[in-house]
């Protein structure tokens, strides 16, 4: 289904991986009453512990159990892949990323003594028995191994068991391009959608009773090659809420809206100092609009690529395609 969101052009894939070097991988688990998984966003820098990227986070509403955000905000950088999973698997995924980074650093001759994995979550307990916590180290490593520029959307990886506006949610992505001084830059967004009351959804009319309360969470990952400082990047991340609002969200009490973002723009070390290009503040409206448009579309893509499902109680979770007419 063709979407028409905003007025900016998107990248060639219309995915977060339009940002050069970024890759995404999934491991989906469907075993008995476990329908969950893990999704990883891989930075394009080989060993991210050595080649740290400028980063920031934004907690729009903090009803969540993410790990690693505090250090990202303090130091303004990321040093591991970013992993998404369900609520009760966060600790296991964190442990798996530690093991992965120890092994990666050993190959580079580094004895790792501290590392800050970034792990975010949504609660998928209506479709998956979250208590069984099936996402283990093997699943995380499988997602990392599968990471590529082309990746599935919808009910895959960390989005396998999620519900959005009472319909099947999942993983979705989109990108927007910005041209400045003859250079083309990309802003890409990936979401794990699991939030929203159906009565608030503005894209089309939905039946009553699908989701009466706005709860559950949405995780939004932003990548760009636009040269931004950590402070500027945080300003951009706040505008992900614009994409949510355009679809009708009021950001409910019981929902965790968490954004993590990074830029691949290089930083140059010169002795005790680092230098990097930084976008003129007067041009910040461009990435603001880009991330708002890409977030709105990524959320819709997460639902459009997901089919109908069934909860553990046997209740049908419809898909957006049943209600959304082609534009």
Rosetta silent file (secondary structure, phi, psi, omega in degrees, C-alpha in Angstrom):
SEQUENCE: XXXXXXXXXXXXXXXXXXXXXXXXXXXXXXXXXXXXXXXXXXXXXXXXXXXXXXXXXXXXXXXXXXXXXXXXXXXXXXXXXXXXXXXXXXXXXXXXXXXXXXXXXXXXXXXXXXXXXXXXXXXXXXXXXXXXXXXXXXXXXXXXXXXXXXXXXXXXXXXXXXXXXXXXXXXXXXXXXXXXXXXXXXXXXXXXXXXXXXXXXXXXXXXXXXXXXXXXXXXXXXXXXXXXXXXXXXXXXXXXXXXXXXXXXXXXXXXXXXXXXXXXXXXXXXXXXXXXXXXXXXXXXXXXXXXXXXXXXXXXXXXXXXXXXXXXXXXXXXXXXXXXXXX
SCORE:     score description
SCORE:     0.000 S_00000001
   1 L     0.000  129.181 -178.262    0.000    0.000    0.000 S_00000001
   2 L   -80.984  132.042  177.829    1.412    3.376   -1.036 S_00000001
   3 L  -107.948  150.996  174.963    1.681    5.992    1.673 S_00000001
   4 L  -128.488   93.917 -174.922    1.888    9.747    1.266 S_00000001
   5 L  -116.372  115.819  174.993    3.417   11.177    4.432 S_00000001
   6 L    71.551 -160.584 -175.228    4.701   14.744    4.528 S_00000001
   7 L  -129.882    2.360  179.457    6.553   16.501    1.743 S_00000001
   8 L   -92.126  151.985  178.969   10.179   15.384    2.022 S_00000001
   9 L   -79.044  151.013  177.376   11.708   12.696   -0.201 S_00000001
  10 L  -103.486  169.309  179.849   12.744    9.367    1.274 S_00000001
  11 L   -73.167  179.157 -173.266   15.844    7.300    0.658 S_00000001
  12 L   -63.596  -33.589  178.997   16.158    4.514   -1.895 S_00000001
  13 L   -98.374  -16.498 -171.803   14.929    1.789    0.487 S_00000001
  14 L    57.607   44.004 -179.006   12.783    4.040    2.696 S_00000001
  15 L  -135.838  162.569  175.733   14.460    2.354    5.676 S_00000001
  16 H   -58.470  -25.686 -179.817   16.769    3.383    8.504 S_00000001
  17 H   -76.528    2.302  168.172   19.482    1.561    6.552 S_00000001
  18 H   -67.652  -20.323  171.247   19.444    4.329    3.954 S_00000001
  19 L   -72.572  117.463 -172.263   21.934    5.901    6.375 S_00000001
  20 L   -53.864  130.409  176.088   25.183    4.474    4.957 S_00000001
  21 L    92.817  -18.831 -178.892   26.620    1.596    6.959 S_00000001
  22 L   -76.190  137.216  177.334   23.636    1.044    9.252 S_00000001
  23 E  -131.713  155.957  179.744   22.273   -2.516    9.323 S_00000001
  24 E  -132.776  138.227  177.773   19.315   -4.177   11.054 S_00000001
  25 E  -136.045  151.234  179.378   18.841   -7.790   12.058 S_00000001
  26 E  -124.976  153.136  159.580   16.071   -9.853   13.648 S_00000001
  27 E  -131.523  118.363 -177.669   15.666  -13.141   15.441 S_00000001
  28 E  -104.132  134.977 -178.324   12.008  -14.160   15.709 S_00000001
  29 E  -116.189  118.951  174.534   10.859  -16.779   18.207 S_00000001
  30 E  -128.713   90.212 -179.694    7.665  -18.762   17.655 S_00000001
  31 E  -132.770  113.878  179.754    7.654  -21.674   20.073 S_00000001
  32 L    58.160 -120.290  179.353    4.416  -22.815   21.676 S_00000001
  33 L  -100.565   20.026  172.707    2.911  -19.747   23.341 S_00000001
  34 E  -102.389  116.007  179.970    6.097  -17.674   22.964 S_00000001
  35 E  -132.993   84.197 -170.782    5.816  -15.220   20.058 S_00000001
  36 E  -150.190 -161.684  178.186    8.554  -12.683   20.590 S_00000001
  37 E   165.021 -164.608 -179.956   12.118  -11.923   19.550 S_00000001
  38 E  -141.706  142.971  176.424   14.976   -9.466   19.340 S_00000001
  39 E  -126.902  136.876  178.761   15.942   -6.783   16.827 S_00000001
  40 E  -121.226  140.161  171.067   19.353   -5.134   16.617 S_00000001
  41 E  -107.805  117.982 -173.895   20.413   -1.877   15.000 S_00000001
  42 E   -99.602  123.168  174.749   24.084   -2.113   14.084 S_00000001
  43 L   -69.953  156.420 -169.732   26.209    1.040   13.855 S_00000001
  44 L   -91.728   34.305 -167.278   28.469    1.202   10.798 S_00000001
  45 L  -122.792   28.712 -179.681   31.799    1.441   12.554 S_00000001
  46 L    68.076 -106.573  176.657   33.194   -2.079   12.956 S_00000001
  47 L   -95.063  106.432 -175.736   33.825   -2.184   16.683 S_00000001
  48 L   -69.227  -15.784  176.198   31.580    0.518   18.175 S_00000001
  49 L   -70.418  -34.736  177.965   33.522    0.409   21.454 S_00000001
  50 L   -81.811  -44.617 -175.597   36.586    1.697   19.612 S_00000001
  51 L  -105.744   72.511 -175.713   34.740    3.911   17.128 S_00000001
  52 L   -69.205  138.857  179.936   32.131    5.563   19.334 S_00000001
  53 E  -103.443  145.639  174.118   29.402    7.531   17.574 S_00000001
  54 E   -60.115  132.341 -173.865   27.791   10.745   18.780 S_00000001
  55 E  -148.791  169.204  177.067   24.443    9.796   20.331 S_00000001
  56 E  -159.706  167.255  173.557   21.591   10.949   22.549 S_00000001
  57 E  -132.966  162.511  174.828   18.348    9.696   24.071 S_00000001
  58 E  -145.582  117.280  176.555   14.959   11.201   24.766 S_00000001
  59 E   -97.967  104.765 -178.833   12.477    9.746   27.231 S_00000001
  60 E   -77.199  -44.047  170.208    9.111   11.212   26.266 S_00000001
  61 E  -141.305  130.141 -165.284    7.272    9.090   28.852 S_00000001
  62 E   -94.961   26.908  176.931    9.275    6.892   31.172 S_00000001
  63 L   -80.903   72.776 -175.192    7.030    3.877   31.756 S_00000001
  64 L  -157.445  170.989 -174.307    9.769    1.536   30.535 S_00000001
  65 L  -125.343   36.277 -178.556   12.659   -0.718   31.520 S_00000001
  66 L   -68.298  154.957  176.742   15.418    0.325   29.109 S_00000001
  67 E  -122.395  143.700  173.018   19.102   -0.077   29.984 S_00000001
  68 L    96.977   -7.174 -174.355   22.057    2.095   29.035 S_00000001
  69 H   -67.916  -36.571 -174.055   20.308    5.417   28.489 S_00000001
  70 H   -59.631  -46.337 -178.242   21.947    7.246   31.417 S_00000001
  71 H   -70.459  -35.702  177.518   25.506    6.885   30.135 S_00000001
  72 H   -58.511  -44.178  179.452   24.515    7.764   26.572 S_00000001
  73 H   -68.878  -34.669 -178.403   23.101   11.053   27.818 S_00000001
  74 H   -71.799  -43.907 -174.478   26.070   11.729   30.077 S_00000001
  75 H   -99.815  -16.254  177.752   28.815   11.015   27.540 S_00000001
  76 L    72.321   32.474 -179.666   26.960   11.679   24.307 S_00000001
  77 E  -154.753  159.785  171.983   27.991    8.472   22.569 S_00000001
  78 E  -114.675  153.430 -177.612   27.075    4.828   21.989 S_00000001
  79 L  -137.309   12.431  175.581   29.529    1.937   22.125 S_00000001
  80 L  -144.165  168.583  165.545   27.420   -1.162   21.316 S_00000001
  81 L   -59.155  158.836  174.639   24.669   -2.222   18.936 S_00000001
  82 E  -100.502  126.863 -176.766   21.188   -1.113   20.025 S_00000001
  83 E  -115.318  141.744  175.250   18.907   -4.030   20.870 S_00000001
  84 E  -119.608  140.884  179.112   15.104   -4.176   21.138 S_00000001
  85 E  -157.546 -160.196  175.574   13.183   -6.987   22.819 S_00000001
  86 E   -98.431  170.609 -167.078   10.319   -7.551   25.274 S_00000001
  87 H   -56.438  -49.325 -173.578   10.156   -6.311   28.858 S_00000001
  88 H   -84.213   -1.229  176.056   11.281   -9.382   30.778 S_00000001
  89 H   -99.180    0.015 -174.861   14.074  -10.251   28.328 S_00000001
  90 H   -56.497  -47.465 -177.918   15.958   -6.952   28.778 S_00000001
  91 H   -62.949  -39.694 -179.550   18.461   -8.364   31.271 S_00000001
  92 H   -68.436  -37.684  178.764   19.210  -11.436   29.167 S_00000001
  93 H   -69.634  -39.529  175.542   19.730   -9.345   26.033 S_00000001
  94 H   -57.364  -47.168 -179.301   21.994   -6.965   27.980 S_00000001
  95 H   -62.447  -38.872  179.286   24.085   -9.929   29.141 S_00000001
  96 H   -65.851  -38.732  177.911   24.281  -11.258   25.574 S_00000001
  97 H   -66.736  -36.213  175.365   25.514   -7.895   24.284 S_00000001
  98 H   -59.361  -48.129  179.513   28.198   -7.849   26.993 S_00000001
  99 H   -60.885  -42.417  179.086   29.424  -11.259   25.818 S_00000001
 100 H   -60.744  -45.010 -177.687   29.332  -10.115   22.187 S_00000001
 101 H   -70.033  -34.849  175.048   31.344   -6.987   22.949 S_00000001
 102 H   -59.834  -46.716  179.475   33.909   -8.918   25.032 S_00000001
 103 H   -64.548  -41.764 -179.764   34.491  -11.225   22.071 S_00000001
 104 H   -63.654  -42.457 -179.369   34.613   -8.358   19.575 S_00000001
 105 H   -70.989  -34.280  177.005   37.136   -6.448   21.676 S_00000001
 106 H   -60.697  -37.696  177.699   39.288   -9.530   22.230 S_00000001
 107 H   -63.821  -27.811  179.846   39.675   -9.805   18.451 S_00000001
 108 L   -96.609   10.502  176.495   40.942   -6.212   18.476 S_00000001
 109 L    75.987   24.244 -178.841   43.365   -6.855   21.333 S_00000001
 110 L  -111.383  130.033  174.263   41.293   -5.010   23.943 S_00000001
 111 L   -91.581  101.756 -173.841   40.609   -6.399   27.414 S_00000001
 112 L   -73.318  126.177  179.395   37.132   -5.060   28.037 S_00000001
 113 L  -115.671  -13.757  178.242   36.501   -3.981   31.643 S_00000001
 114 L  -158.918  144.031  177.670   33.333   -1.915   31.177 S_00000001
 115 L  -156.408  153.917 -174.307   30.740   -1.484   28.446 S_00000001
 116 L  -120.637   79.540  176.331   27.340    0.181   28.125 S_00000001
 117 L   -63.506  142.768  175.933   24.862   -1.941   26.127 S_00000001
 118 E  -108.027  116.810 -178.605   21.688   -0.127   25.071 S_00000001
 119 E  -130.260  128.567  178.349   18.584   -2.309   25.333 S_00000001
 120 E  -123.787  162.315 -170.440   14.983   -1.100   24.961 S_00000001
 121 E  -147.042  157.095  165.271   11.706   -2.952   25.319 S_00000001
 122 E  -130.486  152.295 -178.991    7.986   -3.216   24.755 S_00000001
 123 L   -89.977  112.466 -176.769    5.604   -5.468   26.671 S_00000001
 124 L  -107.289   29.623 -170.255    4.215   -8.139   24.314 S_00000001
 125 L   -71.889  -11.409  177.545    2.449  -10.208   26.991 S_00000001
 126 L   -75.193  -29.283 -178.667   -0.960  -10.205   25.308 S_00000001
 127 L  -105.223  -27.867 -176.537    0.338  -12.338   22.422 S_00000001
 128 L  -123.107  143.200  175.739    3.393  -14.016   23.991 S_00000001
 129 L   -74.066   92.477 -171.447    3.912  -15.682   27.374 S_00000001
 130 H   -65.646  -21.224 -177.315    6.425  -13.101   28.531 S_00000001
 131 H   -68.480  -22.175 -175.015    7.283  -15.041   31.696 S_00000001
 132 H   -81.036  -16.522  171.461    9.149  -17.735   29.768 S_00000001
 133 L    45.434   63.442 -174.173   11.829  -15.291   28.549 S_00000001
 134 L   -82.362   -7.459 -177.995   13.031  -17.287   25.521 S_00000001
 135 L   -78.815  107.256 -176.841   15.360  -14.630   24.075 S_00000001
 136 L  -113.465 -172.947 -178.194   18.835  -15.909   24.961 S_00000001
 137 H   -60.446  -38.009  179.613   22.392  -15.188   23.848 S_00000001
 138 H   -61.865  -37.924  179.148   22.009  -17.405   20.792 S_00000001
 139 H   -66.881  -41.752  179.250   19.005  -15.362   19.662 S_00000001
 140 H   -64.481  -44.745  179.159   20.867  -12.075   20.072 S_00000001
 141 H   -65.092  -34.135  177.061   23.889  -13.384   18.177 S_00000001
 142 H   -65.655  -40.016  177.736   21.591  -14.696   15.432 S_00000001
 143 H   -64.619  -41.871  178.127   20.035  -11.251   15.051 S_00000001
 144 H   -62.981  -43.992 -179.731   23.506   -9.665   14.847 S_00000001
 145 H   -63.448  -32.808 -177.722   24.602  -12.249   12.287 S_00000001
 146 H   -82.961   -6.022 -173.641   21.461  -11.585   10.213 S_00000001
 147 L   -59.718  133.472 -176.749   21.924   -7.809   10.188 S_00000001
 148 E  -155.509  173.214  178.473   21.721   -6.336    6.688 S_00000001
 149 L   -76.465  -27.011  174.109   20.602   -3.233    4.803 S_00000001
 150 L  -103.738  130.184 -177.306   17.414   -5.016    3.719 S_00000001
 151 L  -149.675  156.673 -178.550   15.287   -6.378    6.529 S_00000001
 152 L   -74.161  153.335  173.378   11.731   -7.498    7.204 S_00000001
 153 L  -121.675  168.561  179.744    9.116   -5.264    8.815 S_00000001
 154 E    96.346 -138.245 -173.179    5.954   -6.083   10.726 S_00000001
 155 L   -83.749   63.837 -178.687    5.582   -9.008   13.140 S_00000001
 156 L  -132.121  158.663  176.156    9.253   -9.942   13.228 S_00000001
 157 H    51.443 -131.892 -178.847   12.021   -9.820   15.818 S_00000001
 158 H   -66.378  -13.846  178.992   11.147   -7.568   18.737 S_00000001
 159 H   -96.189    5.553 -175.400    7.868   -6.709   17.018 S_00000001
 160 L   -57.493  -40.653 -173.719    6.586  -10.278   16.756 S_00000001
 161 L  -111.296   16.293 -173.671    4.109   -9.958   19.639 S_00000001
 162 L   -89.211  158.680 -177.569    3.345   -6.227   19.782 S_00000001
 163 E  -131.481  133.995 -175.827   -0.013   -4.466   19.377 S_00000001
 164 E  -130.109  121.374 -176.935   -0.509   -0.896   18.149 S_00000001
 165 L    54.718   31.826  179.717   -3.811    1.028   18.449 S_00000001
 166 L    82.476   -3.319  177.039   -5.486   -2.324   19.037 S_00000001
 167 E  -109.823  170.725 -179.522   -4.154   -3.715   15.753 S_00000001
 168 E   -66.863  124.309  176.056   -1.099   -5.838   15.098 S_00000001
 169 L   -99.564 -159.389  179.225    2.029   -3.744   15.533 S_00000001
 170 L   156.658 -149.195  178.577    5.655   -4.594   15.002 S_00000001
 171 E   -96.493  131.220  176.876    8.845   -3.255   13.480 S_00000001
 172 E  -140.347  157.236 -176.876    8.567   -0.423   10.984 S_00000001
 173 E  -150.857  156.804  176.658   10.996    1.942    9.317 S_00000001
 174 E  -162.117  164.949  179.768   11.217    4.966    7.059 S_00000001
 175 E  -144.224  159.680  175.464   13.737    7.584    5.970 S_00000001
 176 E  -137.974  150.492 -178.386   13.914   11.156    4.704 S_00000001
 177 E  -112.420  146.611  179.771   16.606   13.020    2.779 S_00000001
 178 E  -129.316  128.926  177.180   17.989   16.514    3.298 S_00000001
 179 E  -108.232  125.515  179.674   20.105   18.394    0.742 S_00000001
 180 E  -139.320  126.256  177.705   22.478   21.070    2.034 S_00000001
 181 L    50.497   40.798  177.397   25.308   22.755    0.123 S_00000001
 182 L    80.625   -1.090  177.438   25.193   20.090   -2.573 S_00000001
 183 E  -105.729  144.063  177.888   25.380   17.184   -0.100 S_00000001
 184 E  -106.691  125.169  178.398   22.551   14.748    0.571 S_00000001
 185 E  -115.084  157.232 -176.620   22.029   13.589    4.155 S_00000001
 186 E  -124.238  139.090  169.463   19.611   10.968    5.471 S_00000001
 187 E  -116.580  118.861 -179.259   17.475   10.737    8.603 S_00000001
 188 E  -118.273  145.949 -179.107   16.204    7.198    9.234 S_00000001
 189 E  -129.792  138.562  169.893   13.793    5.911   11.872 S_00000001
 190 E  -126.022  135.027 -179.724   13.002    2.396   13.102 S_00000001
 191 E  -123.588  152.630  166.808   10.154    1.750   15.537 S_00000001
 192 E  -116.136  101.993 -168.118    8.916   -1.077   17.730 S_00000001
 193 E   -96.122  128.208 -175.597    5.230   -0.152   17.971 S_00000001
 194 L  -160.617   50.641 -170.625    3.129   -1.319   20.911 S_00000001
 195 L  -148.036  177.896  166.399    0.976    1.604   22.075 S_00000001
 196 L    96.798  135.959  171.018   -2.157    3.639   21.416 S_00000001
 197 L   -89.163  135.346 -174.290   -5.908    3.642   22.086 S_00000001
 198 H   -62.186  -30.833  179.715   -7.916    2.734   18.985 S_00000001
 199 H   -67.288  -19.729 -179.266  -10.340    5.639   19.474 S_00000001
 200 H   -88.052  -14.372 -174.221   -7.410    8.058   19.085 S_00000001
 201 L   -65.355  124.725 -171.719   -6.167    6.675   15.755 S_00000001
 202 L   -98.362   -6.872 -174.583   -6.558    9.407   13.150 S_00000001
 203 L   -77.450  -32.354  178.274   -5.726    7.539    9.957 S_00000001
 204 L  -163.039  164.952  178.796   -9.049    5.725    9.641 S_00000001
 205 L   -76.380  135.415  179.653  -12.120    4.774   11.681 S_00000001
 206 L  -119.020  152.927  177.071  -11.678    1.685   13.834 S_00000001
 207 L   -62.714  153.212  176.730  -14.263   -0.496   15.565 S_00000001
 208 L   -69.298  147.802  171.883  -14.936    0.178   19.228 S_00000001
 209 L    90.627    0.700  179.263  -13.207   -1.953   21.819 S_00000001
 210 L   -66.243  -52.505  176.717   -9.944   -2.774   20.044 S_00000001
 211 L  -148.075  107.576 -174.472   -7.784   -0.935   22.592 S_00000001
 212 L   -83.497  -17.476 -175.372   -9.533    1.224   25.136 S_00000001
 213 L  -128.003  140.574  177.369   -6.382    2.461   26.915 S_00000001
 214 L   -84.374   98.820  178.839   -3.164    3.989   25.603 S_00000001
 215 E  -151.779  163.748  174.212   -0.517    1.737   27.121 S_00000001
 216 L   126.544  -48.155  175.372    2.267   -0.583   26.073 S_00000001
 217 L   110.666  154.627  167.276    5.189    1.544   24.757 S_00000001
 218 E  -139.893  132.828  174.279    6.918    2.504   21.529 S_00000001
 219 E  -105.752  132.673 -179.636   10.664    2.473   20.983 S_00000001
 220 E  -124.838  124.069  178.224   12.045    4.763   18.274 S_00000001
 221 E  -110.033  127.300 -178.812   15.602    4.503   16.946 S_00000001
 222 E  -115.971  130.278  173.690   16.928    7.399   14.864 S_00000001
 223 E  -125.909  146.334  177.577   20.040    7.223   12.708 S_00000001
 224 E  -154.252  158.229  169.687   21.495    9.959   10.535 S_00000001
 225 L  -107.209    7.739  176.389   24.681   10.966    8.767 S_00000001
 226 L   -71.178  131.225 -179.732   23.880   14.645    9.294 S_00000001
 227 L   -69.222  108.800 -179.861   26.608   16.294   11.408 S_00000001
 228 L  -133.100  145.342  170.121   24.917   17.025   14.732 S_00000001
 229 L   -76.182  167.218  177.502   26.170   17.498   18.267 S_00000001
 230 H   -59.666  -39.281  178.820   24.701   15.331   21.012 S_00000001
 231 H   -63.760  -44.743  178.357   22.665   18.328   22.157 S_00000001
 232 H   -63.759  -40.316 -179.717   21.302   18.937   18.648 S_00000001
 233 H   -62.084  -40.925  177.341   20.553   15.251   18.250 S_00000001
 234 H   -60.476  -39.138  176.613   18.492   15.251   21.441 S_00000001
 235 H   -60.951  -40.952  178.053   16.455   18.145   20.021 S_00000001
 236 H   -64.272  -43.308 -176.896   15.806   16.071   16.897 S_00000001
 237 H   -61.518  -34.546  178.724   14.774   13.021   18.936 S_00000001
 238 H   -58.778  -29.633 -176.239   12.110   15.028   20.766 S_00000001
 239 L   -77.288   -3.859  170.174   10.370   15.573   17.413 S_00000001
 240 H   -59.585  -29.711  179.061    9.619   11.863   17.099 S_00000001
 241 H   -63.225  -24.265  176.867    6.630   12.768   19.273 S_00000001
 242 H   -64.360  -44.426  177.778    5.316   14.828   16.335 S_00000001
 243 H   -61.688  -39.041  176.629    4.982   11.676   14.235 S_00000001
 244 H   -64.324  -45.491 -176.951    3.152    9.973   17.086 S_00000001
 245 H   -64.655  -35.562 -179.760    0.806   12.912   17.589 S_00000001
 246 H   -64.440  -22.501  175.507   -0.052   13.096   13.889 S_00000001
 247 L   -92.277   -5.796  173.475   -1.445    9.569   14.198 S_00000001
 248 L   116.558   -2.695 -175.375   -3.449   10.532   17.281 S_00000001
 249 L   -70.815  139.185  171.257   -1.357    9.590   20.301 S_00000001
 250 L  -104.362    7.127  178.531   -1.690   11.554   23.532 S_00000001
 251 L    56.723   77.421 -171.039    1.260    9.597   25.017 S_00000001
 252 L   -69.862  160.143 -179.304   -0.629    7.758   27.715 S_00000001
 253 L   -53.355  -44.207 -172.590    0.342    7.195   31.337 S_00000001
 254 E   -89.569   17.190 -176.531    0.927    3.467   30.901 S_00000001
 255 L  -121.048  136.091  177.740    3.093    3.736   27.793 S_00000001
 256 E   -98.758  114.383  179.357    6.864    4.140   27.567 S_00000001
 257 E  -106.293  103.791 -173.453    7.969    6.398   24.698 S_00000001
 258 E  -123.128  133.554  179.468   11.742    6.103   24.407 S_00000001
 259 E  -123.104  133.310  173.019   13.980    7.419   21.617 S_00000001
 260 E  -125.055  133.509 -179.041   17.650    6.578   21.013 S_00000001
 261 E  -141.167  156.378  176.989   19.571    8.221   18.199 S_00000001
 262 E  -148.044  157.005  172.777   23.051    8.491   16.750 S_00000001
 263 E  -117.191  140.085  178.996   24.871   10.204   13.922 S_00000001
 264 L   -89.226    1.228  178.643   27.523    8.530   11.815 S_00000001
 265 L   -56.619  132.727 -173.592   29.162   11.885   11.007 S_00000001
 266 L   -71.106  148.735  170.889   32.885   11.506   11.714 S_00000001
 267 L  -113.344  135.819 -176.846   34.704   13.081   14.614 S_00000001
 268 E  -106.740  123.776  178.621   38.390   13.888   14.143 S_00000001
 269 E   -87.915  129.857  177.521   40.806   13.447   17.022 S_00000001
 270 E  -133.763   92.537 -176.814   43.630   15.974   17.220 S_00000001
 271 L    64.775 -122.634 -179.897   45.771   15.412   20.305 S_00000001
 272 L   -86.069    5.183 -172.977   43.636   16.166   23.342 S_00000001
 273 E  -126.248  155.524  173.453   40.811   17.578   21.221 S_00000001
 274 E  -120.486  144.032  176.021   38.090   16.387   18.872 S_00000001
 275 E  -129.594  149.125  175.235   36.602   18.346   16.029 S_00000001
 276 L  -158.006  154.248  172.885   33.535   17.730   13.889 S_00000001
 277 L   -69.176  153.306  179.940   31.212   19.613   11.617 S_00000001
 278 L  -143.728  135.495 -178.174   27.955   20.690   13.193 S_00000001
 279 L   -62.143  138.908  173.976   24.727   21.824   11.554 S_00000001
 280 L   -61.140  133.564 -177.503   23.908   25.507   11.769 S_00000001
 281 H   -57.566  -30.716 -178.972   21.160   25.992   14.357 S_00000001
 282 H   -68.343  -12.225  179.616   19.126   28.006   11.866 S_00000001
 283 H  -103.077    9.553 -175.890   18.770   24.861    9.739 S_00000001
 284 H   -66.933  -19.727  177.391   17.438   22.594   12.500 S_00000001
 285 H   -59.793  -27.941 -178.917   13.907   22.758   11.083 S_00000001
 286 H   -65.844  -55.029  176.475   15.053   20.373    8.350 S_00000001
 287 H   -67.687  -27.496  175.662   15.902   17.387   10.574 S_00000001
 288 H   -58.660  -50.558 -179.971   12.936   18.262   12.809 S_00000001
 289 H   -65.199  -41.991 -177.375   10.555   17.802    9.874 S_00000001
 290 H   -59.980  -45.151 -177.330   12.440   14.786    8.560 S_00000001
 291 H   -72.942  -32.319  176.154   12.252   12.834   11.808 S_00000001
 292 H   -64.427  -47.026  179.309    8.584   13.724   12.342 S_00000001
 293 H   -64.263  -45.292 -176.984    7.606   12.506    8.884 S_00000001
 294 H   -66.238  -35.460  178.188    9.774    9.377    9.099 S_00000001
 295 H   -66.536  -46.259  178.596    8.419    8.451   12.534 S_00000001
 296 H   -57.141  -46.056 -178.299    4.799    8.763   11.405 S_00000001
 297 H   -69.923  -38.006  179.394    5.472    6.598    8.363 S_00000001
 298 H   -60.942  -39.554  178.043    7.554    4.056   10.278 S_00000001
 299 H   -62.823  -45.836  178.405    4.673    3.476   12.699 S_00000001
 300 H   -63.372  -40.442  178.476    2.265    2.936    9.825 S_00000001
 301 H   -62.472  -36.118  179.802    4.732    0.615    8.092 S_00000001
 302 H   -61.244  -32.917  179.984    5.017   -1.464   11.276 S_00000001
 303 H   -87.128  -38.184 -178.553    1.276   -2.119   11.101 S_00000001
 304 H   -65.461  -29.132 -179.764    0.888   -2.386    7.325 S_00000001
 305 L   -88.314   -3.240 -177.765    3.498   -5.164    7.182 S_00000001
 306 L  -103.373  135.581  176.067    1.897   -7.129   10.031 S_00000001
 307 L   -87.952  172.159  177.423   -0.936   -9.596    9.539 S_00000001
 308 L   -62.216  154.413 -176.637   -3.788  -10.338   11.915 S_00000001
 309 E  -143.003 -175.527 -178.986   -2.921  -12.350   15.007 S_00000001
 310 E  -135.159  136.179  177.881   -4.465  -13.959   18.101 S_00000001
 311 L   -76.620  171.181  176.982   -3.840  -13.191   21.769 S_00000001
 312 L   -63.499  -22.115  178.013   -3.098  -15.840   24.370 S_00000001
 313 L   -86.936    0.311  179.062   -6.756  -15.508   25.407 S_00000001
 314 L    87.204   10.258  179.255   -7.898  -16.384   21.882 S_00000001
 315 L   -86.347  140.011 -178.957   -8.970  -12.849   20.950 S_00000001
 316 E   -75.910  134.281  171.336   -8.357  -11.663   17.399 S_00000001
 317 E  -107.877  107.248 -176.101   -5.891   -8.840   16.821 S_00000001
 318 L   -72.904  170.780  176.235   -6.783   -7.360   13.420 S_00000001
 319 L  -110.928  156.508 -175.930   -4.354   -5.764   11.010 S_00000001
 320 H   -61.817  -32.243 -178.030   -4.435   -2.203    9.712 S_00000001
 321 H   -59.728  -22.288  179.117   -4.879   -3.321    6.107 S_00000001
 322 H   -69.394  -23.348 -173.200   -8.405   -4.422    6.988 S_00000001
 323 L  -117.359  -20.903 -173.215   -9.426   -0.811    7.692 S_00000001
 324 L   -94.763  117.948  177.563   -7.106    1.483    5.764 S_00000001
 325 L   -78.502  145.346  179.564   -8.166    2.280    2.227 S_00000001
 326 L   -64.844  135.742 -178.118   -5.463    2.774   -0.342 S_00000001
 327 L   -81.428    0.000    0.000   -4.694    6.449   -0.908 S_00000001
